[in-house]
Each structure stands twice: as structure tokens, then as C-alpha cells.
Amino acid sequence: MCCREPEDGLGIKLADEQPISADFNVVAERSKEEQAIMDYYHPVWYDRRHGYQGTTHEEAEEFCKNIGGKRNCPLEAYCPNGLPTETTHRALFLDREPFEGEQWAPFSSATGGGSGNLDWVLIGTVKDNPTSTCGTYENLKEIASWKESGTPSEHKKHVLCCADEDEVNQIETLEEILKDTVNPVWFTFSDGWNGGSYDDAVKFCNGQPGLELCSYSAFCPYGDGKSVMGGHPHDFDREGEQWAPYSNAENGWVMIGQKYQNSATTCATFEQLEGGSPGDWGEKMSEMKKHIMCCSPHSD
């Protein structure tokens, strides 16, 4: 099914798109646990807008599998910093406050077997208790309003999908190979990148000692529709439409966030998504070009 694109196809906010919280700080320092989860599992949140119906573990796995070959996340991805100890917190990945009300999400067992239908984590709150977030259903079922079942429920609106463990558990992933080969480094506004033109990007990376603009494969080791290279302390998916320049194409730009909250657009090129070249952006649309990655020159 094809739909009419908004007029200019760039940065248009859909009517039903949920805005980012005004106090969301994308440059907040990540804990080591959060950074490890982000780089290792590449988690992405999904909900009813993306077609998730919130039923059984099996259907959650199938949903994640159909979203770029992902799988249901383990508990540590949902709650990388463990149980909250403060009444005001952002215990969920990544810097998220608890979802409104009593909300449960299925998580995969770290051992692969799990305890079946009891593998649910609270991503909201039970009885308005703010420190109940990140508790498991097994521990909270006596006081929970929702009783576990395999039917759709208003208590199961969200799921977190991760990179497939068979992929991330390889002895040496493509990401690791590229990190060893080209030493990719992420930069953003606070590092002096101004979100300017393609020529500005080339000059910026050339101005970093021993670095140059990265190629597409460095940005996206696994191709379009998959996650971008790790090592960045920002949740690109939550930032929405974010473009970054890459070296092995004339005026080449790649989507490192999500266009219209659609994960299938991640790692697609501007030409693939918009049908042409962005031309000379200059410093226009700089809020959609916040990040750049520079690499060591690669000699064949």
C-alpha cells in the first residue's frame, strides 16, 4: 500500500506522533550498563502505532522478528540500571520515565528457557507505586490488577525489541571488525559539528587528527532496516528523523534515526527514502543532522 507523502518529505510531524518530552536530555551521561546495552542489543521501543497487539510471548517474538530480524529483549535491556530506589526516576531504557498506569512487557529469559508466562516486567507502576517499575510479574502478581493471559490487553501496549542474540553472540561481529579496522568515532553539536552541508562534514572529519568521513558500511554494518554502529550516547530512534553524511557516495546521507517512527527506514539512504539528492543543505535542517561519525582511513 502506498500513501501520499507530506509536502516536502522532510521533518514533517505527523498528527498522531507522540512528541518527545520537553525535559528529555539526549546528551545526559549514560551509565556503563546503559551504554553496553545500547551498543550490544540496539533496543528499540514499539507500541500499538507500530502494530504490536500485546498478547503472548510467542506473538511478541514474532512481532520483533518481523521488525528487521530482531527478537524480544532480555530483562537487563528493559531495565539496565536495575530496580529504581527513588520516587522520580528514568529506570527504563533509555532514560524513559515509567509508562502511564500498570503496563507490562514480555522479556526473554537470559538462559533461553525462562519461566514461561511469568516472564513479564512492569514498565509502568502498580498501585501508583513509583518504585514498582522494573519488578517482574512473578514478584508482583499478588498486587497486580492485570492477570496474565494470552489475549490483547490495555495493560500490554509496549514491547522492546533487540538485535538477535545469535548475531550479537558471534565471536566477532561485523561491528567489532569495523571498530578494529576503521576506529569509528561519533561526534555531535557539543563536539563542534554544526549540522551543515556535505562539504562541511568532510572538512569536519578531516579536521579530526587521523580521521576522515566514514563510509556507509561503517554507519550501517548490517545494511538498511538494521541498527547503526554503536558507541553513541544518544538514542537516535527516539530523536526521530536524523541524517548523517557518509563518504562513499556523492553527497551521500543515511538515516540513522527513524523517519515517521518506522524502524524499516533506519540505515536507508536519502536517495532510497526521498528519491533523489538533498542538494546543498548548508546549515538548513541542522536539527535533523545532529550527529556525524568519523573513521580512520582504511587501506585495502
C-alpha positions as CSV (number, residue, x, y, z in Angstrom):
1,M,0.0,0.0,0.0
2,C,1.4,3.4,-1.0
3,C,0.4,6.7,0.7
4,R,0.7,10.3,-0.2
5,E,3.9,11.8,1.3
6,P,3.6,15.1,3.3
7,E,4.5,18.0,1.0
8,D,8.3,18.2,1.4
9,G,9.1,14.8,2.9
10,L,11.5,16.3,5.4
11,G,10.9,16.6,9.2
12,I,7.1,16.6,9.0
13,K,5.5,15.9,12.3
14,L,2.5,13.5,11.9
15,A,-0.7,14.4,13.8
16,D,-0.6,11.3,15.9
17,E,3.1,11.2,16.6
18,Q,4.0,11.5,20.3
19,P,6.3,14.4,21.0
20,I,9.5,14.0,22.9
21,S,9.2,15.2,26.5
22,A,10.4,18.8,26.8
23,D,12.8,17.7,29.6
24,F,14.4,14.8,27.6
25,N,18.1,15.3,27.6
26,V,19.8,13.5,24.8
27,V,23.3,14.4,26.0
28,A,22.8,13.1,29.5
29,E,25.7,10.9,30.6
30,R,24.8,7.2,30.2
31,S,25.7,4.6,32.8
32,K,28.1,2.0,31.7
33,E,25.3,-0.5,31.8
34,E,23.1,1.6,29.6
35,Q,25.9,2.2,27.1
36,A,26.7,-1.5,27.0
37,I,23.0,-2.5,26.4
38,M,22.7,0.2,23.6
39,D,25.8,-1.0,21.8
40,Y,25.2,-4.7,22.3
41,Y,21.5,-5.2,21.8
42,H,20.4,-2.0,20.0
43,P,17.0,-2.0,21.7
44,V,14.0,-0.1,20.1
45,W,10.6,0.5,21.7
46,Y,7.4,-0.3,19.8
47,D,3.7,0.0,20.6
48,R,0.2,-0.1,19.1
49,R,1.2,2.5,16.5
50,H,3.7,0.0,15.0
51,G,1.2,-2.9,15.0
52,Y,2.1,-4.5,18.3
53,Q,-1.0,-6.1,19.8
54,G,0.3,-7.1,23.3
55,T,-0.7,-10.7,23.5
56,T,1.6,-13.7,24.1
57,H,5.3,-14.2,24.4
58,E,5.3,-16.1,21.1
59,E,3.5,-13.3,19.3
60,A,5.9,-10.7,20.8
61,E,8.8,-12.8,19.4
62,E,7.1,-13.0,16.0
63,F,6.5,-9.2,16.0
64,C,10.1,-8.4,16.8
65,K,11.3,-11.0,14.2
66,N,9.3,-9.2,11.6
67,I,10.9,-5.8,12.5
68,G,14.2,-6.2,10.9
69,G,15.0,-9.6,12.3
70,K,15.0,-8.5,15.9
71,R,13.9,-10.5,19.0
72,N,12.3,-9.9,22.3
73,C,14.7,-8.2,24.7
74,P,16.1,-9.6,27.9
75,L,15.2,-8.1,31.3
76,E,18.5,-6.2,31.5
77,A,17.7,-4.3,28.3
78,Y,14.4,-3.1,29.7
79,C,15.9,-2.0,33.0
80,P,19.7,-1.7,32.6
81,N,20.2,0.0,36.0
82,G,18.1,-2.4,38.0
83,L,15.2,-1.6,40.3
84,P,14.6,2.1,41.0
85,T,15.2,3.4,44.5
86,E,13.8,7.0,44.0
87,T,10.2,8.1,43.5
88,T,11.2,10.1,40.5
89,H,13.3,8.1,38.1
90,R,14.0,7.1,34.5
91,A,14.8,3.4,35.2
92,L,13.7,2.1,31.8
93,F,15.8,2.0,28.7
94,L,16.7,4.7,27.6
95,D,16.1,7.5,30.1
96,R,12.4,6.8,29.9
97,E,10.0,7.6,32.8
98,P,7.6,4.7,33.6
99,F,4.7,4.4,31.1
100,E,1.4,5.6,32.4
101,G,-0.5,3.2,34.6
102,E,0.0,-0.5,35.0
103,Q,1.9,-1.6,31.9
104,W,3.6,-5.0,31.4
105,A,6.0,-6.1,28.7
106,P,7.3,-9.6,27.9
107,F,11.0,-10.2,28.3
108,S,13.1,-13.1,27.1
109,S,15.0,-15.3,29.5
110,A,18.7,-14.8,29.7
111,T,19.1,-18.6,29.9
112,G,16.8,-19.2,26.9
113,G,14.4,-21.4,28.8
114,G,12.6,-18.9,31.2
115,S,9.6,-19.4,33.4
116,G,7.1,-19.2,30.6
117,N,4.2,-16.8,31.0
118,L,5.7,-15.3,34.2
119,D,8.4,-13.6,32.2
120,W,6.8,-10.1,32.3
121,V,8.4,-6.9,33.5
122,L,6.5,-3.9,34.9
123,I,7.3,-0.9,32.7
124,G,4.6,1.3,34.3
125,T,3.6,1.3,38.0
126,V,1.4,-0.9,40.2
127,K,-1.0,0.9,42.5
128,D,0.8,4.2,41.7
129,N,4.0,3.0,43.5
130,P,6.8,4.6,41.6
131,T,9.4,2.1,42.8
132,S,7.5,-0.9,41.5
133,T,8.8,-0.2,38.0
134,C,11.1,-2.9,36.7
135,G,9.6,-5.5,39.0
136,T,8.6,-8.9,37.5
137,Y,5.2,-10.3,37.3
138,E,6.3,-13.3,39.3
139,N,7.1,-10.9,42.2
140,L,4.2,-8.5,41.8
141,K,1.3,-10.8,40.6
142,E,-0.4,-10.8,44.0
143,I,-1.0,-7.0,43.9
144,A,-1.2,-6.5,40.1
145,S,-4.5,-5.5,38.5
146,W,-3.7,-7.4,35.3
147,K,-3.9,-11.2,35.4
148,E,-1.7,-12.9,32.9
149,S,-3.4,-14.2,29.8
150,G,-2.7,-14.6,26.1
151,T,-5.3,-12.0,25.0
152,P,-4.8,-8.4,24.0
153,S,-4.9,-6.1,27.0
154,E,-4.7,-2.4,27.7
155,H,-2.0,-3.4,30.2
156,K,0.3,-4.6,27.5
157,K,0.8,-1.8,25.0
158,H,4.6,-1.7,24.6
159,V,7.5,-4.0,23.8
160,L,11.2,-3.6,23.5
161,C,12.9,-5.4,20.6
162,C,16.6,-6.2,20.4
163,A,19.2,-7.4,17.9
164,D,19.1,-11.1,17.6
165,E,21.2,-12.9,20.2
166,D,22.5,-15.4,17.6
167,E,24.0,-12.3,15.8
168,V,25.4,-10.4,18.9
169,N,26.8,-13.6,20.4
170,Q,29.1,-14.3,17.5
171,I,32.8,-14.4,18.5
172,E,33.5,-11.4,16.3
173,T,30.6,-9.4,14.9
174,L,30.8,-7.1,11.9
175,E,30.7,-4.1,14.3
176,E,33.7,-5.4,16.2
177,I,35.6,-6.0,12.9
178,L,34.9,-2.5,11.7
179,K,35.7,-0.9,15.1
180,D,39.1,-2.6,14.9
181,T,39.6,-1.7,11.3
182,V,38.5,2.0,11.0
183,N,38.1,3.1,14.6
184,P,34.8,5.0,14.2
185,V,34.1,7.9,16.5
186,W,30.8,9.7,16.9
187,F,30.6,13.5,17.2
188,T,27.7,15.8,17.8
189,F,26.9,19.5,18.3
190,S,28.8,19.7,21.6
191,D,31.9,18.5,19.8
192,G,31.8,21.3,17.2
193,W,29.8,19.6,14.4
194,N,27.3,22.2,13.1
195,G,24.9,20.0,11.2
196,G,26.0,21.7,8.0
197,S,26.5,20.6,4.4
198,Y,28.2,17.5,3.0
199,D,31.4,19.6,2.3
200,D,31.2,20.8,5.9
201,A,31.1,17.2,7.1
202,V,34.2,16.3,5.0
203,K,36.1,19.2,6.4
204,F,35.0,18.5,10.0
205,C,36.2,14.9,9.9
206,N,39.4,15.8,8.1
207,G,40.0,18.3,10.9
208,Q,40.0,15.5,13.5
209,P,43.5,14.0,13.9
210,G,43.9,10.9,11.8
211,L,40.2,10.7,10.8
212,E,38.0,11.1,7.7
213,L,34.3,10.8,7.0
214,C,33.1,7.2,7.5
215,S,31.7,5.0,4.7
216,Y,28.1,3.7,4.6
217,S,29.3,0.2,5.9
218,A,30.8,1.8,9.0
219,F,27.5,3.6,9.8
220,C,25.4,0.5,9.0
221,P,27.3,-2.8,9.3
222,Y,24.2,-4.9,8.7
223,G,22.5,-2.9,6.0
224,D,19.3,-1.0,5.7
225,G,16.5,-1.6,8.2
226,K,19.0,-2.6,10.8
227,S,20.8,-0.7,13.7
228,V,23.5,1.8,13.2
229,M,27.0,1.4,14.6
230,G,27.2,1.6,18.4
231,G,29.3,3.8,20.6
232,H,27.0,6.8,20.6
233,P,25.5,8.1,23.9
234,H,22.2,9.1,22.2
235,D,19.0,7.2,21.4
236,F,18.8,8.0,17.7
237,D,15.5,6.2,17.3
238,R,13.9,8.5,19.9
239,E,15.3,11.6,18.3
240,G,13.2,10.8,15.2
241,E,14.5,11.8,11.7
242,Q,18.2,12.1,11.9
243,W,20.5,12.1,8.8
244,A,24.3,11.6,8.8
245,P,26.7,12.0,5.8
246,Y,28.8,9.1,4.6
247,S,31.8,9.1,2.3
248,N,31.4,6.5,-0.5
249,A,28.7,8.4,-2.4
250,E,28.4,11.9,-3.8
251,N,26.6,14.0,-1.2
252,G,25.6,10.7,0.5
253,W,23.3,10.8,3.6
254,V,22.0,7.9,5.6
255,M,19.0,7.8,8.1
256,I,20.5,7.0,11.5
257,G,17.2,7.6,13.3
258,Q,13.7,6.7,12.2
259,K,11.5,8.5,9.6
260,Y,7.9,8.7,10.8
261,Q,8.8,6.3,13.7
262,N,9.3,3.5,11.2
263,S,12.3,1.3,12.1
264,A,12.5,0.0,8.5
265,T,13.8,3.4,7.4
266,T,16.9,3.2,9.6
267,C,20.1,2.9,7.6
268,A,18.2,3.7,4.3
269,T,20.0,6.3,2.2
270,F,18.4,9.7,1.3
271,E,18.1,8.5,-2.3
272,Q,16.2,5.4,-1.2
273,L,13.8,7.3,1.0
274,E,13.4,10.6,-0.9
275,G,14.1,9.5,-4.5
276,G,16.9,12.0,-5.1
277,S,19.7,14.1,-3.6
278,P,19.2,16.6,-0.8
279,G,21.2,19.2,-2.8
280,D,23.1,21.8,-0.9
281,W,21.5,21.6,2.6
282,G,24.1,24.0,4.0
283,E,23.1,24.6,7.6
284,K,19.4,24.2,6.8
285,M,17.6,21.4,8.7
286,S,20.6,21.2,11.1
287,E,18.3,19.8,13.9
288,M,18.0,16.7,11.6
289,K,21.7,16.4,11.2
290,K,22.9,16.4,14.8
291,H,25.4,13.6,14.5
292,I,28.4,12.6,12.4
293,M,30.9,9.7,12.5
294,C,34.5,9.9,11.5
295,C,36.8,7.0,10.8
296,S,40.5,6.2,10.4
297,P,41.5,5.9,6.8
298,H,41.1,2.3,5.6
299,S,43.8,0.9,3.4
300,D,42.9,-2.2,1.4
